[in-house]
Amino acid sequence: MKIQLESIGLPTLASIIGKKADIDLDGTTVADLVDQITKRHSTRARKILLDNDGLLDLTIQVMINDEGFLPRSAYSQRILKDGDSVKFMLLVGGG
């Protein structure tokens, strides 16, 4: 299935996969997408996306089809469909 992946606020990730890229996803979930990216783009992608436990870093939020941020507990459960848009966004705080 083909999905559109966008990297927002993650210039190092964008330099590896592009700011916007069409991805042929082998799996079906957000967790599968993260796994596929880190396997295809090895060490650089792992350093950007994953924490020390191998999970998506807490500073990165995921949005699917502009539906709002996906809870971390849903990454392995949310089924992606052909044509979905997935955004990886750097969580920025301030005040």
Secondary structure as GFF3:
##gff-version 3
##sequence-region A 1 95
A	DSSP	beta_strand	2	8	.	.	.	ID=ss1
A	DSSP	alpha_helix	11	17	.	.	.	ID=ss2
A	DSSP	beta_strand	20	24	.	.	.	ID=ss3
A	DSSP	alpha_helix	30	40	.	.	.	ID=ss4
A	DSSP	alpha_helix	42	49	.	.	.	ID=ss5
A	DSSP	beta_strand	60	64	.	.	.	ID=ss6
A	DSSP	three_ten_helix	72	74	.	.	.	ID=ss7
A	DSSP	beta_strand	85	90	.	.	.	ID=ss8
###
